[in-house]
Structures are given as structure tokens and as C-alpha cells.
Amino acid sequence: MKNITDRPRILYGKVPFKYIYFGLTFYVIAMCGFLSMARVMS
């Protein structure tokens, strides 16, 4: 039981921060592109 509850925290600790920042920047760029396209279409 203890190993199952500790596993997600260990896996999250192993994820480098650069991947998290890359995901956030990609999400922001995708949202900006979607908003600009919606503005052009309307």
C-alpha cells in the first residue's frame, strides 16, 4: 500500500522541469494560434 501511494510522487519528481515548461509554452502558442485563426475566420 505504501509503495503504491509513493510511486506517483517519485515519478513526478523524476520529470525534468524543462518538459513541463515546454508543454506550457506549446499550450500557450497553440491557444494564441487558435484565437488568431478564429479572429480571421469571423
C-alpha positions as CSV (number, residue, x, y, z in Angstrom):
1,M,0.0,0.0,0.0
2,K,2.8,2.4,0.9
3,N,4.6,1.8,-2.4
4,I,1.5,2.5,-4.5
5,T,0.9,5.8,-2.8
6,D,4.6,6.9,-3.0
7,R,5.0,5.9,-6.7
8,P,3.2,8.9,-8.3
9,R,5.3,11.3,-6.2
10,I,8.5,9.6,-7.2
11,L,7.6,9.6,-10.9
12,Y,6.6,13.3,-10.7
13,G,9.9,14.1,-9.1
14,K,11.8,12.4,-11.9
15,V,10.2,14.6,-14.6
16,P,12.6,17.4,-15.6
17,F,11.2,20.9,-15.4
18,K,12.2,21.7,-19.0
19,Y,9.5,19.2,-20.2
20,I,6.9,21.0,-18.0
21,Y,7.9,24.4,-19.4
22,F,7.9,23.1,-22.9
23,G,4.4,21.8,-22.5
24,L,3.2,25.1,-21.1
25,T,4.8,27.2,-23.8
26,F,3.4,24.8,-26.5
27,Y,-0.1,25.2,-25.0
28,V,0.2,29.0,-24.9
29,I,1.4,29.1,-28.6
30,A,-1.4,26.7,-29.6
31,M,-4.1,28.8,-27.9
32,C,-2.7,32.1,-29.4
33,G,-2.8,30.5,-32.9
34,F,-6.3,29.2,-32.3
35,L,-7.5,32.6,-31.2
36,S,-5.9,34.4,-34.1
37,M,-7.4,31.9,-36.6
38,A,-10.8,32.3,-35.0
39,R,-10.5,36.1,-35.4
40,V,-9.6,35.7,-39.1
41,M,-12.5,33.4,-39.8
42,S,-15.2,35.5,-38.2
